[in-house]
Amino acid sequence: MENKNPMKREDARKIEEFIKSLGADDLRYMNRLIIERLKLLHQQSSTTQMQRFNIGEKVRFTDPSGVVKTATILRLNKKTVSLVTTGGEQWNVPPGLLKHEE
């Protein structure tokens, strides 16, 4: 995910100094906040990517072994897209790995 407002060097230095001043409990709390924020950003990105596709649409993707597969969208899940390939295989693929079939 791209940061549209990059942090200024001075701000980063202040944050770094602040983090160095925290104790273990405060650091665990900050970590929890950061992880929640990262999950939210990832979910927003996934939702945006998911909106590019519709059920019944033809797409293509590359499987882990490097083979390009053509498939039809069966279902749009929360984090993945359920597909059935032309060969009858079923896959759940993150929307960021899919391309529209031309």
For each residue, the residues with C-beta under 8 A, 3 or more apart:
1: 41 42 45
2:
3: 6 7
4:
5:
6: 3
7: 3 11 12 15
8: 11 12
9: 12 13
10: 13 14
11: 7 8 14 15
12: 7 8 9 15 16
13: 9 10 16 17
14: 10 11 17 18
15: 7 11 12 18 19
16: 12 13 19 20
17: 13 14 20 21
18: 14 15 21 22
19: 15 16 22 27 30
20: 16 17
21: 17 18
22: 18 19 26 27 30
23: 26 27
24: 27 28
25: 28 29
26: 22 23 29 30
27: 19 22 23 24 30 31
28: 24 25 31 32
29: 25 26 32 33
30: 19 22 26 27 33 34
31: 27 28 34 35
32: 28 29 35 36
33: 29 30 36 37
34: 30 31 37 38
35: 31 32 38 39
36: 32 33 39 40
37: 33 34 40 41
38: 34 35 41 42
39: 35 36 42 43
40: 36 37 43 44
41: 1 37 38 44 45
42: 1 38 39 45 46
43: 39 40 46 47
44: 40 41 47 48
45: 1 41 42 48 49 96
46: 42 43 49 50 79 94 95 96
47: 43 44 50 51
48: 44 45 51
49: 45 46 52 94 95 96
50: 46 47 53 76 81 95
51: 47 48
52: 49 95 100
53: 50 57 59 73 76 81 95 98 100
54: 57 73
55: 73 74 75 76
56: 72 73
57: 53 54 72 73 100 101
58: 70 71 72 100 101
59: 53 70 71 72 73 81 83 98 99 100 101
60: 68 69 70 71 98 99 100 101
61: 68 69 71 83 91 93 97 98 99
62: 66 67 68 69 97
63: 66 67 68 69 91
64:
65:
66: 62 63
67: 62 63
68: 60 61 62 63
69: 60 61 62 63 85 86 87 89 91
70: 58 59 60 85 86 101
71: 58 59 60 61 83 84 85 86 91
72: 56 57 58 59 83 84
73: 53 54 55 56 57 59 76 81 82 83
74: 55 82 83 84 90
75: 55 81 82
76: 50 53 55 73 81 82
77: 80 81 82 92
78:
79: 46 94
80: 77 92 93 94 95
81: 50 53 59 73 75 76 77 92 93 94 95 98
82: 73 74 75 76 77 90 91 92
83: 59 61 71 72 73 74 90 91 92 93
84: 71 72 74 88 89 90 91
85: 69 70 71 88 89 90 91
86: 69 70 71
87: 69
88: 84 85
89: 69 84 85
90: 74 82 83 84 85
91: 61 63 69 71 82 83 84 85
92: 77 80 81 82 83
93: 61 80 81 83 97 98
94: 46 49 79 80 81 97 98
95: 46 49 50 52 53 80 81 98
96: 45 46 49
97: 61 62 93 94
98: 53 59 60 61 81 93 94 95
99: 59 60 61
100: 52 53 57 58 59 60
101: 57 58 59 60 70
102:
